[in-house]
Amino acid sequence: MRRLSHPIRAIREPFGTAGLIVAMIALVAALGGTALAAAKLNSTQKKEVEKIAKKFAGKPGSAGSTGPAGGAGPAGLAGGTGKAGNNGKEGKEGKEGSPWTAGGTLPSGRTLKGEWNADAVTVAPFTALHTAVSYALPLSAAPNLIYAGEASVATGTGNLEEGSSVVKTPVAVSGEFTSGSTISGAGVPAGTRINAVEEITAGPEAGSIILKLSEEATATATGVALTTGLLAGCTGSAENPAAAKGDLCVYAAAQEHLIGPSPSLSAVQPQIGFTINGTTQAPAGQFANFHGTWAVTAP
């Protein structure tokens, strides 16, 4: 009767002691993959283990289901309060504010400017025109009221007749003769102004121009040299109104159908505003208009 071998010896005999160890490690590697790192094998044995492990290793299993969500973690600690910053440096003192405030008055030497307009449909034979203007700021004292009209600088000639306030056949050599201008020449009293520049519409002189003056000539002469200029204190124009300190200057851009003397200025409340007054002469139903600009400089 044959005697049975020892079980361990029977396994060891086909592989040998070293082969048995390699086979066992290969089996563990195939199942769990952790034996290689723990065993002390040479390079040849490691390659043999990997070969056997790949042969007997099973395919990867399918992914397991997602586990339940974990509970919320504890709340973090509240942050501490930061330190307050230092106060900034005090800024520089600002410039004095404008005195042009509600309830104040226009500062001395400062100028206000504006526009004015008056028109009407005429009623024969005369129609009065009035327009009121208010200052944006009241004045500390009433100004001198000056109607500058269309004043301009010009030179030329004209014919004078003693006792008459009309200059006939005026010819401007430079500039233009305009209403509101001062006028000087032989036989023209000092301080005389041109009240109006008109065209004669009837008679043998129809179509000719005449100048109506504020004063009568003191001599009769033909071709008298004439010079016109701006009023003292009102050296501006309708396009660029200006006034000297303490003066109100009213400039005209147009004066249709007005009759002399030049429009007058009045002020019921002299430190608040003023009124421009004029008279027209034209056929009934005729549209009459005069308009322009003004400037006032506080005294």
C-alpha positions in Angstrom: 0.0 0.0 0.0 1.3 3.4 -1.1 1.9 5.9 1.6 0.3 9.4 1.1 2.6 12.5 1.1 2.3 15.4 3.5 -0.3 18.0 2.1 2.1 21.0 2.2 5.0 18.9 0.9 2.7 17.7 -2.0 2.0 21.4 -3.0 5.6 22.4 -2.6 7.1 19.6 -4.7 5.8 20.8 -8.1 6.9 24.4 -7.5 9.7 24.1 -5.0 10.0 26.3 -1.9 10.6 29.6 -3.9 8.1 28.7 -6.5 5.4 28.1 -3.9 6.0 31.5 -2.4 5.8 33.2 -5.7 2.6 31.4 -6.5 1.0 32.3 -3.2 1.9 36.0 -3.6 0.6 36.0 -7.2 -2.8 34.6 -5.9 -3.0 37.3 -3.2 -2.0 40.0 -5.8 -4.7 38.8 -8.1 -7.3 39.1 -5.3 -6.2 42.2 -3.5 -3.2 43.7 -5.3 -1.3 44.5 -2.0 1.2 41.5 -1.7 3.9 42.9 -4.0 4.6 45.9 -1.9 4.8 43.8 1.3 6.9 40.8 0.0 10.6 40.9 -0.4 11.0 39.5 -4.0 13.7 40.0 -6.5 13.0 41.5 -9.9 12.5 38.1 -11.6 10.1 36.9 -9.0 8.1 40.2 -9.2 7.7 39.8 -13.0 6.5 36.2 -12.4 4.0 37.3 -9.8 2.6 40.1 -12.1 2.3 37.6 -14.9 0.4 35.0 -12.8 -1.7 37.8 -11.2 -2.8 39.1 -14.6 -3.8 35.6 -15.7 -6.0 34.9 -12.7 -7.3 38.3 -11.9 -11.0 38.8 -12.5 -12.6 41.7 -14.4 -13.3 45.0 -12.5 -16.7 45.0 -10.9 -19.4 47.6 -11.7 -19.4 50.8 -9.7 -21.4 50.7 -6.6 -24.4 53.0 -5.9 -23.8 56.4 -4.4 -23.9 56.4 -0.7 -26.2 58.7 1.3 -25.0 62.4 1.8 -23.2 63.1 4.9 -24.7 65.3 7.5 -23.9 69.1 7.6 -20.8 70.0 9.3 -20.8 72.3 12.4 -20.9 76.1 11.7 -17.6 77.8 11.6 -16.6 80.3 14.3 -17.7 83.9 13.7 -15.0 86.3 12.6 -13.7 88.9 14.9 -14.5 92.6 14.6 -11.8 94.6 12.8 -10.3 97.7 14.3 -11.8 101.1 13.3 -9.6 103.1 10.9 -8.0 106.4 11.9 -9.8 109.6 11.0 -8.5 111.4 7.9 -6.8 114.8 8.0 -9.1 117.8 8.0 -9.4 119.3 4.5 -8.4 122.8 3.5 -10.9 125.6 4.0 -12.9 126.2 0.8 -13.1 129.5 -1.1 -15.8 131.9 -0.2 -19.1 131.1 -1.8 -20.6 133.2 -4.6 -22.6 136.2 -3.3 -25.1 135.6 -6.1 -27.6 134.0 -3.9 -31.3 134.2 -3.5 -32.2 137.3 -1.5 -28.9 138.9 -2.2 -28.0 141.8 -4.5 -25.8 142.0 -7.6 -22.2 142.6 -6.3 -20.7 146.0 -7.2 -19.0 146.0 -10.6 -20.8 142.8 -11.7 -22.9 142.8 -14.9 -26.3 141.3 -15.8 -27.4 140.9 -19.4 -30.6 140.0 -21.2 -32.9 140.5 -24.2 -36.1 142.5 -24.6 -38.9 142.6 -27.2 -42.0 144.7 -27.8 -44.4 144.3 -30.7 -48.0 145.1 -31.7 -50.4 145.5 -34.6 -50.7 149.2 -35.1 -53.9 151.2 -34.8 -53.9 154.5 -36.8 -52.5 157.0 -36.3 -50.3 156.0 -33.4 -49.7 152.9 -31.3 -47.8 152.8 -28.0 -45.5 149.9 -27.2 -44.3 148.9 -23.8 -42.2 146.1 -22.4 -41.0 145.4 -18.9 -37.7 143.7 -17.9 -36.8 142.3 -14.5 -33.2 141.8 -13.2 -32.2 138.3 -12.2 -30.9 139.9 -9.0 -31.9 143.2 -7.5 -29.3 146.1 -7.4 -28.1 147.8 -4.3 -28.8 151.2 -5.9 -30.7 152.4 -8.9 -28.7 152.7 -12.1 -28.5 155.4 -14.7 -31.0 154.5 -17.5 -29.6 155.0 -21.0 -31.3 154.0 -24.3 -28.3 153.3 -26.6 -30.5 152.2 -29.5 -28.4 151.0 -32.4 -25.5 153.3 -31.6 -22.4 152.9 -33.8 -19.3 154.8 -34.9 -19.4 156.4 -38.3 -18.2 159.4 -40.3 -19.8 161.1 -43.3 -21.6 164.3 -44.4 -25.0 165.9 -44.4 -27.0 169.1 -45.0 -28.1 171.2 -42.0 -30.7 173.9 -41.7 -30.8 176.3 -38.8 -33.7 175.7 -36.4 -34.3 172.2 -37.9 -33.6 168.9 -36.2 -33.4 167.0 -39.5 -30.2 166.2 -41.4 -30.9 165.8 -45.1 -29.0 163.8 -47.6 -26.7 162.1 -45.1 -23.9 160.1 -46.7 -21.8 157.7 -44.5 -18.2 157.5 -45.6 -17.2 154.9 -43.0 -19.5 152.8 -40.7 -23.3 153.5 -40.7 -25.5 156.3 -39.3 -27.7 154.6 -36.7 -30.2 155.7 -34.1 -28.9 156.2 -30.5 -25.5 157.4 -31.7 -24.1 160.7 -30.6 -23.5 163.1 -33.5 -21.2 166.0 -33.8 -20.2 168.6 -36.5 -20.3 172.3 -37.3 -23.7 173.6 -36.3 -24.7 170.5 -34.2 -25.1 171.3 -30.5 -22.9 169.3 -28.1 -24.6 166.2 -26.7 -26.9 165.8 -29.7 -28.1 162.3 -30.5 -29.7 160.6 -33.5 -33.2 159.7 -32.5 -34.1 158.0 -35.7 -32.9 157.1 -39.2 -35.9 157.3 -41.6 -36.8 157.0 -45.3 -39.0 159.7 -46.8 -42.0 157.8 -48.4 -43.8 160.7 -50.2 -43.1 163.9 -52.1 -40.3 164.9 -54.4 -37.7 163.6 -51.9 -39.4 160.1 -51.6 -36.8 157.4 -51.2 -34.1 159.6 -49.6 -32.9 159.1 -46.1 -32.9 161.7 -43.3 -31.5 161.8 -39.7 -33.8 163.0 -36.9 -31.7 164.6 -34.2 -32.5 165.3 -30.5 -31.5 169.0 -30.9 -31.9 171.7 -33.6 -29.0 172.8 -35.8 -27.6 176.2 -35.0 -26.5 177.0 -38.6 -27.3 176.2 -42.2 -24.7 174.4 -44.2 -24.3 171.8 -47.0 -21.9 168.9 -46.9 -21.1 169.3 -43.2 -18.6 166.7 -41.9 -20.4 164.6 -39.3 -19.1 162.1 -36.8 -21.2 159.7 -34.8 -20.1 157.6 -31.7 -21.3 155.6 -28.8 -22.9 157.0 -25.7 -20.7 157.5 -22.6 -21.1 154.4 -20.4 -22.6 152.3 -23.3 -19.8 151.1 -25.4 -21.3 147.8 -26.4 -23.7 146.8 -29.1 -26.9 144.7 -29.6 -24.7 141.7 -30.3 -22.4 142.3 -27.3 -24.2 144.5 -24.7 -22.1 146.3 -22.1 -22.5 149.0 -19.5 -20.2 151.0 -17.3 -20.4 150.7 -13.5 -23.7 152.2 -12.3 -25.3 152.3 -15.8 -28.1 150.4 -17.5 -27.7 150.4 -21.3 -30.5 149.3 -23.6 -29.5 148.4 -27.2 -31.8 148.0 -30.2 -31.4 145.3 -32.8 -34.5 146.5 -34.8 -36.8 149.4 -34.7 -39.7 149.1 -37.2 -42.1 152.0 -37.6 -41.0 153.8 -34.5 -41.2 157.6 -34.4 -39.0 159.9 -32.4 -37.9 160.8 -30.0 -36.1 157.5 -29.2 -37.9 155.1 -26.9 -37.7 156.1 -23.3 -36.8 154.1 -20.2 -38.7 154.2 -16.9 -38.4 152.2 -13.7 -41.3 152.0 -11.2 -38.9 149.9 -9.0 -35.5 151.1 -10.1 -33.6 148.4 -8.3 -35.8 145.5 -9.6 -36.2 146.2 -13.3 -37.2 148.8 -16.0 -39.7 149.5 -18.7 -39.1 150.4 -22.4 -41.6 152.7 -23.9 -42.0 153.6 -27.6 -44.5 154.9 -30.1 -45.2 153.7 -33.7 -46.7 155.4 -36.7 -47.9 153.2 -39.5 -51.1 152.3 -41.3 -53.7 150.4 -39.3 -53.0 146.7 -39.1 -49.3 147.1 -39.7 -47.1 145.0 -37.5 -44.6 147.0 -35.5 -41.7 145.6 -33.6 -38.6 146.7 -31.8 -36.3 144.4 -29.8 -32.7 144.2 -28.7 -30.5 143.5 -25.6 -29.5 145.2 -22.4 -26.8 145.2 -19.8 -26.6 146.7 -16.3 -23.5 146.9 -14.1 -24.1 147.3 -10.4 -22.8 150.6 -8.8 
